[in-house]
Amino acid sequence: MADCGCDKAKQALEEYLHNELCSEEAADIREHLGGCIDCTDEERVKVVLREAVQRACDETAPEDLRAQVMARLREVQKH
């Protein structure tokens, strides 16, 4: 396989990380990442960012805050 190059790897990195590429394209990106420090660093940044966002989305508000927000929403809907 020929190296797909940094431009293609960076352009397809999101799809690669979400397993949205066909097996051939994923193999090209994986091969490129194996030999390119810049693209590997970018991959790590994207993975860390995705994990941080996922953790933030998994958190829930304290019950008293949720109750306050819901009460305020009901109040606004009345008007």
C-alpha positions in Angstrom: 0.0 0.0 0.0 1.2 3.5 -0.7 1.2 6.1 2.0 -2.0 8.2 1.8 -0.2 11.3 3.0 -0.8 13.8 5.7 -3.5 15.8 3.9 -5.7 12.7 3.3 -5.0 11.3 6.8 -5.9 14.6 8.6 -9.0 15.0 6.4 -10.3 11.5 7.2 -9.2 11.4 10.8 -12.6 12.0 12.3 -14.2 9.3 10.2 -11.4 7.0 11.0 -11.8 7.5 14.7 -15.6 6.9 14.4 -15.0 3.7 12.3 -16.8 5.3 9.4 -14.3 4.4 6.7 -14.2 1.3 4.5 -11.6 -1.2 5.5 -9.2 -0.2 2.7 -9.3 3.5 3.6 -9.0 2.7 7.3 -6.0 0.6 6.6 -4.4 3.5 4.6 -4.9 5.9 7.5 -3.7 3.3 10.1 -0.6 2.7 8.0 0.1 6.5 7.7 -0.4 7.0 11.4 2.1 4.3 12.1 4.9 6.4 10.5 3.8 10.0 10.9 4.4 11.7 14.3 2.4 14.9 13.3 -0.7 12.9 12.4 -0.4 10.6 15.3 -0.2 13.6 17.6 -3.3 15.1 16.0 -5.1 11.7 16.5 -4.2 11.7 20.2 -5.5 15.3 20.6 -8.8 14.3 18.9 -9.1 11.1 21.0 -8.5 13.1 24.3 -11.0 15.8 23.2 -13.7 13.2 22.3 -13.2 11.4 25.6 -13.5 14.7 27.5 -16.7 15.7 25.7 -18.1 12.2 26.3 -17.4 12.4 30.0 -19.0 15.9 30.2 -22.1 14.6 28.5 -22.4 11.7 30.9 -22.5 14.0 33.9 -25.9 14.9 35.3 -26.9 18.1 37.1 -27.6 17.9 40.8 -31.3 17.3 41.5 -31.9 20.7 43.1 -30.5 22.5 40.1 -32.6 20.3 37.7 -35.7 21.1 39.8 -34.9 24.9 39.6 -34.4 24.7 35.8 -37.6 22.7 35.3 -39.6 25.2 37.5 -38.3 28.1 35.5 -39.1 26.5 32.2 -42.7 25.8 33.3 -42.9 29.4 34.5 -41.7 30.7 31.1 -44.1 28.5 29.2 -47.1 29.9 31.0 -46.4 33.4 29.6 
